Amino acid sequence: MTAEKHPDPGGAFAAAAPHPDPLPVIPGSSPGREREGPGPKSRGDEGLLPGADPSDIRPDDWVERLVPAALRPYARLARLDRPIGTWLLLFPAWWGIALAAKGWPDPFLLALFALGAVAMRGAGCTLNDIADRHYDGMVARTRRRPLPSGAVGIAGALAFLALQLAIGAAVLLSLNRTSILLGLAVLALIVPYPFMKRITYWPQVFLGLNFNWGALLGWTAVRGTLALPPLLLYLGGVLWTIGYDTIYAHQDKEDDARIGVKSSALALGERTRPFLFLFYAAAAGLWAAAGATAGLKPPFWFGLAAALSQLCWQAARVATGNPADCLAKFRSNRWVGWLMLLGIVAGRLAQ
């Protein structure tokens, strides 16, 4: 799930790791550049000092300092060093739990879904990195990740994927029958997602369908059946994800165009800003409908308004030509998650 080439700072475990030799030539790429990496226009290179490393694996982070050397590549494969993707996967589930609750959301369920989010986000990243290992080797930001750098082999990655899926399955099987069936159904979306960027300019849609499934699971974990409010919450989340992941994809657009990978950032180009406003406005409208049909009281609307304000700030201020700013705006969606959660809880408690 972000899957995905999902974000955030890393550490230096792969700084000395050998680059795979050789990487295959992928249609649309430039022969002869696979080993040297992308040129100065690739994601993450802009704004760096001469000789700086554009990789998203950063030195001296907590993984480098605290995790045993043998486990560091696996921590990075699961993106434990970059938790924003886990938060973005977790928030829709927490929203669904809070929306379904009669009062305070069940803390046990919140914790259980948090564990599931860590495991399944890690599994999604692992699956994505297995599928993208040759592409990642040709992108400056991702070439030092565990698989393209050679720090983890395919067999090790597959075993780690199985472990994470087992943890996710244990969480799922502790829920009610409806939730278990929903959890199994989402596999039809999870498995093809890593390959969508080869097929369509809108892999962000498939990411949204995956990342917001927790809104449905969270509701059914409490109520046992589906209803209109979680469906509206889910659809709003899908549009939210399309918006924030389009911002994220602008970091890689130069490399993506070079190696033949598609994204909404390439599809929209200079039209990104108005489309961000459109995606975010539609998301807020669906969330408003979810709150209204669920009978949430006025405090919810304050939380929703604050979340919409943050989204409008993103759309208005993002500099799509600046990878560092795109990453900062992407990460700021954690505020949207918290504001929505607080609004839903307050709107439920006011009843």
C-alpha positions, 0 to 999 in steps of 0.5 A: 500500500503506498503501498507505494514509493512512500516517503520520508527520511531514512538513514545510511545503511546502504551508503556503502552497499554495492549497487546492483550490476547491471540493472536492466534497460527498461523501455523508455529509459536511457541506456548507459545511465542505469548504473550512474543514476539519474542526472541533475533533474531527477527527483531530490537533486534540486536544491542540493549542494554539489556532491550531496546525496539525493537518496531518501535514505538519510544518515544518523536517523533512529534506525541507524542508531537503534536498530541492530545492523542485520535488521536495519534493511528490513526496518527500511523495507517496511518504511518504519523510518518514515511513518507518514504512510502508516498514519495516512493508512491508519487515519481512515480506519480510526475515522471509521471506528469513531464514526461508528462509535456511540461515544468514545471510540474503543481504545482496544480497536484503535490499538489493534488497527494501529498494529494492522496499519504498521504491518500492512503498510510495511507489507505494501511497501515490501511488495511495491519494492519487489515489483519496482526494484529495477525502476528504483535503481534508476531513480536518485531518491530510491536507488539506495533502498534495500532491494536496489542497493542489494542490502536485501535479496528477493528471498529475504524480502518475500519472507519478510512480506510473508511475516508482515502479512501473517501479522495483518491476518492475525489482526483481521481474524480477531474481528467480526465476520463482515470485517474479515470478508471485507479484509479479504476483498481488499486483496483484489486491490492490493495485489495489482496496485504496484503495477498500475503505474505501468498501465495508467497515468492514475495509479493514485486512484488505486492507491486511494482505493487501497489506503482508505479501505480502513474506513469501511473496516473500522465501521464494520468492526464496531457495527458489524454491517456496512452503511452509507456513512462509511461509504461516503467517508471512504469515497472522500478518502479516495479523493483525498489520497489522489490529491496528496499522492499527486503532490508526492508524485511531483517529486519523481516526475522527471525520472518517471517520464524518463523511465516510462512510469506513469503518474497523475503528476505527469498527467496533470502537469501545470494544471495540478493546482486547480485539480488539487482544489477540485479533489480536496473540495470533493473529498470535504463534500463527501466527508460532510455527507458522511457526518450528516448521515451519521448524525454528528453534532456541530463540533464535527463541522469545526473539525471538518472546516479546519481540515479543509482549510489545511487542504486549501493551504496545501493546494494554494502553496505547494511548489510542484517544481520543488521536491522538498516542498512537495514532500513537506506538503505531503507530510502535512496531511497528518494534520488533516487526519488528526483534525478529522478524527477530533471532529468526528469524536467531538461530534459524536460525544456532543450527542 
